[in-house]
Amino acid sequence: MADSFDYVVVGSGPAGSVIANRLTEDRDATVCVLEAGPADTHRYVRIPAGFVKLLYNPAILWQYASTPHPATAGREIRLVQGRIVGGSSSLNGLVYSRGQADDFNDWAALGNEGWGFADLLPYFMRSERRVGAADESIRGRSGALPITDPDWRHPACEAFIRGAGELGIPRNPDHNGAVQEGAGYFQRNIFGGRRVTCADAFLHPAIRRGGVDLRVDAPAREIIFEGRRAAGVRFEQGGRMLEVRARREVIVCAGALHSPKLLLNSGIGPAAQLRQFGIPVMHDLPGVGENLRDHYTVRMVWRARNTRTLNESSRGWRLGLEIAKWLAGRPSILALSPSLVHVYWKSRPELSRGDIQVLFTPGSYKEGRAYVLDDFPGMSCGARQQRPESRGHVRLRSPDPREAPEVQPNYLVDPRDQAVLLAAIRLARQLMASGPMAEYFAAENLPGPQAASDDELLDYARRRGSTAYHLVGSCKMGPASDPLAVVDNTLKVRGLQGLRVADASVMPQVPSANTLAAALMIGEKAAAMIRADAPAG
């Protein structure tokens, strides 16, 4: 017989961890969390720089790739996703960025009542424990996830921020404050030199408190229905197919690739696609897997002079010194996020809000190698558009739930995205050519000074750009009038009962930021709505 709980949560990432924690604050509620990957015990998980050692590990990362597309030079682009307790929060770039207030006001304007920034601010604040200066009317101080400023400083970082000031871009000490625009240091979920995952902050405390049963190495294969009501989940563990039942609700928190895939494998999605693979149609819902969006990022590299960069500090005896510093609790390169400095700005001065971002790090990576540092002193910038218009899809390749999905983000298909990305690339060059950076600027390696025209820069972007791992939108939230809406404003799957989706896949648009903070907010709001719907007593 199947085990039975009040709630079954599929996925232990940011939203899933928060939901499991909040639902079991009611001591009589029980939650089963299904995680496809292993426990979060790998030695590199809590070393911030350790994620570079894990990127090719199929045991803890889904090794997916996009379908080749002419707009990105016919390349496959690696789209690895967390497959471990804590989800991608156990392996990501550690940046905590909410986005702009108008990002969420846009969601509300699309017909999603209750999702404007004023509605969501309490949920952002609830999960965070801001360590450092902050406006306490909009920043949380008592949440479980610590959000800190970098304690390691490099002179080129300060020069980069001063260079932004020369271009009229002000220093902004809190990009999660009232205004995002400006230049400053990224905030991150690092405390005491160690990564704090969402499982550390929310899931593990809930397990210790009681009421949460976490099952690892347990990929969900299909949602079980009784009539039109979700009644549980069929999952695989130890080579056996098992079932867990939900007395109240099933909540899917598997991310922008796996949440739509699970719905499709369960017969929920575009009927034609399901019939193509012989999957019985439980519910014809055309938007499942559509509206996929992501930030496309172009990396640029410069040779540095007159300073030691991360490239040299990560080798030989200097690396040993950094390890010793980290073990002693002192500032160390082991406790850094990959991007240290941000510039949020506008592609055109007449815009009412920023639409581009430039990221800076006093280090650089080998061409075509993921996070392998160069042998020469280097600095790098990432350039990206904040709110891309291009949208793609997640679809099945076969009826086998074990097979990877077809993922096509359609990067740069929309001409508007091309124009805005070019503006971001040109801003990165202006920042690196500023007066304060002259002391450290030796030469541009990538794309190189020979790439000067829009066509040349766009060609470089097509050939060298990549994902920011900010995939959203594939189970979008929207009103009944939206033909692609998968969930309503309470995150219930339209046309079914007892089933919600609560993760980055419900975002109708990608926010002007990394997606961790918004995913946590979605988890907080979902938990509040689920608790409000729970039967009294």
N, C-alpha and C positions, 0 to 999 in steps of 0.2 A: 504494500500500500504506500501511496505517496505521503511524504511529510506535509504538514499543513501549518501555515503561518497566516497572520493577518495580512501581511504585505510581502510580495516578492519583488526585489530590486535587482535588475539585470545590469551589472557594471558597478565597479567600486571606485570609479574616478571621482572628480570633484563633486559633481551633482549627486551621484549615488552615495558617496560618503556622507555628505551633509544630510541627505534625506534619511538615511538609516539612523543617523544621530538624532535628528529632530523628532522622528516618529516614535522613537523609544524613550523620549523624555516623558511620554505617557507610559508609566511603568507596566500597564496591562497590555501594551501593544507588543507584538512580535514581528520580527523582520528577518527574512532570509535574503542574503546578498550573494548573488552568483557572480564569480569573477572567472573569466576565461583563462587567465594566467596564474602564475605562482604567487606565493607570499612575497612580500617586499623585504626580503632579508639579504639581498645581494649587497656585498660590501661597498659597491660603488654608488648605491642609490642615494645615500645621504651625504656623500662628498659632492658639493655642487659641480666641480669640474669633472666628476667621474662619469657624467652622462656620455662623454665622448668614447668611453670604453664599452658602452652598451648599445650603440646605435645599430650594430650589425648582429645583435644577439637575437635569434628568432624565438628563443625561449621566453623573452619578456617584451618583445616588440613584434607587432604585425608588420611583416616586410612587404608592404604593398607598393604599387607604383601606378601612376596615371597611364591612361591609354595615350599613345603618341598622337600629336596633333601638329599640323603645319604652323600654327601660330607660335609654337615653342620649338621650332626647327625639327619637328618629327621625333622628339626625344621622349622617352619615358622619364618621369620625374618621381623619385622615391617619396613615398607618402607614409613613412613609418608611423605607427600609432602604438600607444602604451598597451601592453598586454601583461599587466601585473597589478597587484593590489595598490590602489592609489591612482591607477590609470596613468595618463600622461603626466600628471603632477609628480610622479616618481621619476620622470625622465626628461622633462621639458627644460626650456631655457630660463625658467625661474622668474620671469618678469611679471609683476603684478601691475596691471594697467586697466582701469575701468572703461576708458573711452570717454566720449563727449556726452554731455547731457542730451544733446539733440539726437544722438544715435537712438536713444530709447524713446524720445518724443516722436521720432519717425516711426518706430514700431507702433506706438499708440495711434498715430495718424493713419496707419494702414488698416485700422479697425480693431486693434487689439486693446480693448479697454482695460485699464489697470496696469499698463506696461509703460507709462510715461516715466520720466526720470524721478519726479517727485514721489510717484508710487513705489519706485524700486529702491530709492535711497536707503530706507530702513533695512532692506535686505542686504545691500552692499555692506552697510555698517555692522550688521549683526555678526558676520563671519570674520571680520578682520580685527586684528590687534595692532594698530599702527604704533610703531616704535619710532619716536622722533617727532619733530615739529609738525603740527597739523592744525587745521581748523576743525575743532571738535564738533562743530555743528554739522559737518559732512563727512568726517572720518571716524571710524570706529576705534575704540580703545580697549574694549573688553572681549573681543571675539577670540576664537581659538587659533586663528592663523596669523602668526607674526609677520608684519610687513616692515622691512627695514631699508635703510639707505646703505650703500656700499661704504665700508670702513677702509678700503684700500684705494689709494689715490695715485694717479699718474699725471705728470705734468702735461702730457699731450691732451688728456681729457679736459683739463682746465683751459688749455689754449683753444681747444675746439669750441668750448662754450663761450669763451671771450670772442672768438672769431664770429660766432653767430650774432653776438651783440653788435659787432661792426656792421653786420648786414641788416640790422634793425630788428633782430629776433631776441627778445628779452630773456634773461635767465628766469627760469621757473623752478622754484624749489619743490613744488608738489604737483606733478602732472596728474594726480588723482584729486586735486583740489577743485576750486571753483572754475578754473580755466586750464585747459590742456595745452594750449599753444605756448611755445617757448622752448628753451634749451635747458637741460639739466641732467641729473643722474636718474637712471631707472631705479624704481623701488622693486624689491624682490622678496620672496618667501624663504629667506635665509636667516637663521638666528643662531648666534654662537658659532658661526662658521659652518653650519650644517644645513642642508636642505630640510625644510619641514614640508612634508607631503600632506595632501588633503586626508590621506588615511591616518597620518600621525595626528593631525589636528581634530578629526571628526570621527573616523570609523573605529580606530582602535580604542579610543575612550568609550565609545558606545558599546563595543564588545565587552570591555571590562565592566561596564555598568550593568550589563545584562539585557537580554531581549533581542540581541542580534546574533544570528548564526551565519558566519562567513564560510562560503564553500569555494575553495580555490581549485585551479585546473578544472573548471566546470563550465565550459562554453555552452551558452544557451543555443538550442537548435530550433525550437518552435514554441510559440505561445499556444496554450491549450484553451479551448473555448467550450462553454456550455451554452448552446444557443448563440446569442450575440454578446455574451459576457465572458471576459477573460477570467479563467479560473485557475491558471497556473502556468508553469513553464516546463517544457521537456528539455533536459540538458544531458550532456555527456560527461562522464567522470570515470576514470580508471577503466576505459574501454566498455563501459556499460551505459545504456540509455536509462535515465532516471527521471522522475517527475517530482516537482514540488508544487503544492497547491496554495492559492491565495484566497483567504476568506473574504478580503475586502478589495484589494487592487493589485494589479501588476504594474510596476513602474519601470519603463525601459530607459536606462541611462548609459547606453553602450557607445555613444559618440556618433559623429556625423557620418561615419561609414557603416558601423555595425547596427545602429538603431534601425535605419531603413532596411538593411539586409535582413534583420530578424523579422521585421514586419512582412517583407516579401516572402521569406521562407515560410511564414505562417499563413500565407494566402491573403495578405492585406496589401493592396497596391494596384497599379494599372492592370486591368483584367487581361488585356492583350499580352502583356509581358508574362503574367503568371501562366496563361494558357500555353504560351510558347514553350514553357518548360514542364508542362503537365502538372502544375501545382493547382489544386482545387481553389477556386476563388471564394474566400470567406467574405471579403468586402472589397468592392471595386473602389479604390481611392487613388485617383490619378497622380496626386502630388508626391506620393512616397518615392523618395530617391531623387526627385527633381530639385531645382533651385540651389544646388550645391555651390558654395562660394568659398573663396580663400584669398588670403593676401599673397601676392606674387612679389618676391623680393629679388632685387638685383644687387649682387655683391661687387664692390670695387676695391682695388688694392693699391696701396702706395708704399714705396720704400721709405723707411724712416732714417733719420740721422740724429746725432747728438743726444740719443737717449736709448735706454735698454727697453725693448718691447717684450710682450708676452712670449714671442717666439724664442728669444734667448733664455728667458727666465724659466722656461719649461724643459730645459735640457741639462743633463750632467749634474755637476755639483750644485748648480743654482736651483735645480728642481728639488734636490735633497734638502736644501735650505728652506725652500717654500713648504715642503712637507713638514719639516720640523716646526716652522712657524704655525702651521695649521694645527698640528698636534698640541702646541702650547697655547692655542686659543688666540694667537696674534693675527693681524691682517695678513692674508696670503692669497696668492693667485688661485689656490685650490677652492677658495670660498667666493668665487666670482661667477656672475651670470655671463653668458657669451657676449651680450651687448651691454655696454656700461653707460653710454651717453645717448640721449635722445634729442632730436629736434623735430617738433611738430609744427607744421607751417602750412602756408597756402600756395597752391600752384599759380594763382593769379591774385593780385592785390585786391580786386573788387569782390572777391568771395566773402561771404558772411562768416565762414568757419573754415578751419584748416582741413586740408584734404591730402596732405603728403607727410611722410615721415622719413627722416634720415637717422640711422643708427651708427654709432662710432665705437670702435674698440682699438686700443693700442696693440694690436696683434693682427695676424693675417693667416689665411689658410691656403694650402696648395691648390692650384687650379685643378678642378675636377675631383678633388678629394674632400670628403665630408669631415670637417673639423680636424684636419691634419695640418699642423702649423708649418709655415714656411721656414726655410733655412736661413733667410736673411731678416734683418730688422724690418718689421712691417707694421702697417696700420691699415684698417679697412673701414669701409662704410657700407651699410645696406640702405637701399633706396626702395621705397614702396608707396603705393597708393593706399589711402586709408579706407576708402569705401568703393571697391571695384564693382562695376556693373556687369561684368561677364559672369555667367552662371553656367553650371554644368549639371552632372547627374551621377548617381550611384545606381547601378543595375546588376542584376544577376548574370552570371556567365553560364550557370547550369542549375539544375534543381538540387544539387548536392550542397547542403549547408556548410560543408567543410571547405568548399572552394572559395577563393578570394573573389570579391565583387569586381565588376568593371567600374573604374573610377575615371571620370573625365571632367576636370574642373573648367575646361575651356578658357584657360588663362589667355588674356590679351585679345580675345575675340572681339570685344567691343572696342571700337575706335576711341571712345572716350578714355578708356583705361590706358591706351597707348600714349595719349597726349599727356595725361597726368603723370604717368610713370616717367616720361621723358623730363618733365619739370622737376621731379624728385632727383633724378640722376644729375641734372644740371645744378641743382641746389647743392648736392653733395660735393661736386667739383668746386663750387664757389666757396663752400665752407673750408675745404682743404687748402684753397688758395688764399685764405684770409691772412692778414698781417700776423696775428699771433701764432699761426701754424707754420710760418716761414722757417722758424728755428728747427722744426722737425721734419719738414717736407723735403724729400730728396728727389723723387720721381714717381710718376704714375705708372704702375705696372699693368693694371686692368681697369678699364678696357684699353688704356694707352692713349697718348695724345693723338694718334692717327685716327681715332674714332671721334669725329667732330660734328658731323652733320646729324640731323634727326634720323635719317635712314641708317647711318652707321651705328648710332647709339641704340636704335631700336633693334637692329640686327644683333648687336651684342646682347641686349636684353632677352631676345628670343632664344639665343644659343646658350646663355649662361645663367639666366634667372631660375629661381626655384621656389618651392613652397615655403611659407612661413609656419606651416603646420597649424593654421588657424581655420580649419575646415568647419563650415557651419551650413545650416539652412536646408538640409535634405529631408527634414520632416517639419516643414515650416508651420509656424503659427499664423492663423489668419481667420477672418470672419467667414461665415457661410457663403458669402458672395464670391470668395476667392476660390477659383477652381483647383488651385494647387495647394490649398490649406490642408494640412494633415491633422493638426490639433487646433482646438479652440483656445480662447484666452485663459482657460483653466488647465490647459495642457492635456485635456482628454482627447483621445483619438476620435475623430468625427464618425458618427454612425455606430459606435461600439460602446459597450459599458465595461467598467472595471479596468480600463487600460489607459495609461498616460505615457507620454514621452517627456522626459525632463533632462535635457542636456543641450549642447551647442547645436544639435540638429534642428531645434525648434526656432532658432533665431531667424527671423525673416530676412534680415540683412546682416552682414558682418559688421561688428562695431569697429570704431576707429582705434583699435587697440589689440593687444594679445587677448586671448579669449578666456583665460583662467578665471579672472575676476567675474566676468559676466556669467560663466558657467556656475560658479559658486552662488551667485545671486539667484539664478534660475532654480538651483537646488533649494535655497532658502524659501523662495516664494512658493515653489511646488509643495514643499513640506507643510507650509502654513495652510495652503488650500486643501491638501489631503486631510490634514487634521481637522479642518473645519467641516469636512464632509463625513468624518467618521461618526458612526452611530453613538449616541449618548449612552453613557454608562458602560 
